[in-house]
Amino acid sequence: MSTTLKNVCAWAGPAAVVVTLIGWLIAGVLPLPLGSSSTTDEVVAFYSHDTRVLIGMVIAQLGICLVFPLIALIALAMLRIEGRTPLLTIIQVVTGAATGVLLLIPMLLMAIIAFRPDRTAELTVTLNDIAWLLFLTPIAPFMIQNIAVGTAILTDKRSVLPRWVGYLNFWVAAAFIPDVLAFFFHDGPFSWRGVFVFWLALFAYAAFLIVMGVVLRSANLEEIPARERTPR
């Protein structure tokens, strides 16, 4: 496989973070997103800026889709680790694809809300609740993906990837645990825009994408000299 193509897939991880955050800034999701304690007027006012929200969410959707090339590259590295019995690799691919879809659907839903900002206020608030809770609370695929990656790395005797990356994946998985509390809190650190739900998950997942991209790119570059030394 072309080293250039693998490097492109590796850089897709950090690019996903940058492009998505730019989209959120344009849409107004950042620096402070709507919360479950936001009033009906605040929610309606947010989506009344339909053009801004639509443009931002389109950009965010493109950014989120960049996780898929990285997931494929992670699978390639895990195949080198597992060999002929790539069970963890298959788990990572399946759950990684699910996480991408779970991140993409809420962005599409927010764009749909902004598409018709003249809906009734109650319907706008309901759709906004669905979008945010769907975005943050389905933590199982994310956790399973990180646990699969971490387990593969830590059980690898050849050290295809550094062991600290395995521990990082377990930390990322643990960081998602508080997200289910968004169902029970409307305000404070455990609400959906709280520090232990939105911000911790955002930082952890961004760290996962950036670190995996950088580490896999370094692993790709390390293969070049070995290939060039191979006698013909």
N, C-alpha and C positions, 0 to 999 in steps of 0.2 A: 504494500500500500504506500502511496506517495507520502513522504514525510511532510510535504507542504500541506496536503489535505488534512493530515492529522494535527498539524499546528493550527490550521484554521479552526478545526473542531475544538482544540484546546482553548483558543482565544475566545470562542463563543461563550464560554462560562463568564469571564469578566465582562464581556460585551453585553451579556444578558442583564447584568446588574446595572451597568451604566445606562443602557437604552431604556430599560424599564423605569429607572428613577427619573430620567429626563421626561418620560411620558407622564409620570405621576406629578412632577412639578408643573408641567404645562396644564394638566387637568385640574390641579388644585388639591390633589390628594395629600401632597406634602406642601409645607412642612408639618401640618397638623391635620390628619384626616378627620372626616366625620366620625362621630362616636355614637354609641347606642343611647347616650344621654342627650344627643343633639335634638333640638326642637324640630317640629314639623316645618316651621318656616325656614330654619337653617338648611334642612335637607332639600326642600323645594328650591331655595335660593341657589344652592350648589349646582343643581342640575339645570337651572334656568340659563346658565352660561353654556348652552348646548354646544356651540362650536368649539369652545375651549376644551370642554370635557371630551367631546368626540375626538378631536385631534390628539389629545393626550392619551386617551385610551387606545386609539389605533396604534400609536407609537409603543405604548406599554405592551400591547398584544404581540407586536413584532419582537420586542425585547424578550418576552417570556418564551416565545417559540425558539429562541436561541439555546435554551437548555437542552433541546433534543440532540443536537450534534454532540454536546458534551456527554450526555448520557451514553451515546453510542461509543464514544472514545473510552469512557470508563469501562464499558463492557469489554472492549478490546483488551484493555490492560488486565481486567479480571480473568479473561480467557487465558492469557499468558500465565496467570497465577494458578488457575484451577486445572487447566489441561483438558482431559477427556471427560471430566465429570463437572461441567460448569453450572451446577445448581444455583450457587449464589449469583452467578452472572445472569442467569435467566430471571431470578427474583429481582435483581437490580434493574434489568431492562423493563420488566412488567411494571414494577412500582414506580420507576422513574418516568415512564410514559404516563402513568396515572397522575403523578404529581404535576406534570406539565399541563395536562388537561384540567386538573383541578385549579391551577393558577390561571389558566386562560379563560375558563367559563365566567368567573366573576368580572373580569375585565370586559368581556363581551356583554354581560348583563348590564354593567354600568353604562356602556355605550348605548345600549338599547333604551335605558331609562332616559338618557339625554336626547335620544332621537325624537321623543315626543314629550317635551317638558311641560306640555299643557294638560297632562293627565291629572286626575284627582290627587289631592295631596296624600290621602290615605294609601292609595295604590303606589305612589312614588316612594313613600316611607317603607311600605312592605317590601317592594322590590329591592330597595337599598339594604334593608335588613338581610334579605336572602343573599344578596351579593357579598356582603361583608362576612356573614357567618359561614357561607360556603367557601370563602377565600381563606379563612383562618382556622376553622375547627376540624376539617377532615385530616387529622394528623397521622393516621396509621400508615398510609403509603409512604409518606416522607420518612417516618421513623424506620420502617422496614427497609427502605432503600439504604439509609445511612448505616443501619446495623449490618446489612449484607455487605456493603463496601468495607466497613471497618473490620468485620470478621475475616473477609478474604485477605485483607492486608496484614492483619495480625497473625494469621495462620500460615502466611507465606514464608517459607524458609529461605527463598532466594532473594527476598527484599526487592521485588520489582518496584514497589513504591515504599517510601519511608514509613517506618512504624508510627511516627507521630501523626501522620495523616489518618491512620486507622483510629487512633484515640480521638482525633478531632471529629471524625464522623460519629463516634459514640456521643461526644459532647453535643453535637448538632442535634442528634436524635433526642437527647434529654431536654434540649432547649425548647422543643415543640410541646412538651407535656402540658405546660400551663395554658395552652391555647383553648382547650375544651372548657376552661372556666369562663370564657366569653359568654357562654349560655346563661351563666348565673349572676353576672355582675353588669350593671348598666353604667357604672362610673368607677373611677379609681384605677389602680395598677393592673387589675385583672379583668377590666373591660376590654372590648376588642381593640381600642386604641391605646390601651395601657402599656406600661413599660414591660410587663412580664408576658404580654400576649403579642401585640403588634411589633413592638420595637425589638424585643429579644428574638422573636422568630425572624424578623427582617435581617437583623445583624447576623444571626447564625446561618441562615440560608445563603446570604450574600457571601459570607466567609467560605461556605462550602463550595459555591460556584467559582469563586476567585482562586481559592487554594487548589482545588482539583484541576482547574485549568492551567495554572502556573506549574504545578508539579508534573502533570502529564506532558506539558510542553517540554519541560526539562528532561523527562524520561525519553521523549521522542528524540531530542537532540543528542542524548547519550548513545543512541543506537547508530548514529551516522558514522563515527569512527570505526566501530566494529564492522559495519558493512563494507567500509572502504578497505579494511585490512583483510577481508576475505579473499583468498587466492582464487584466480580464475583458471 
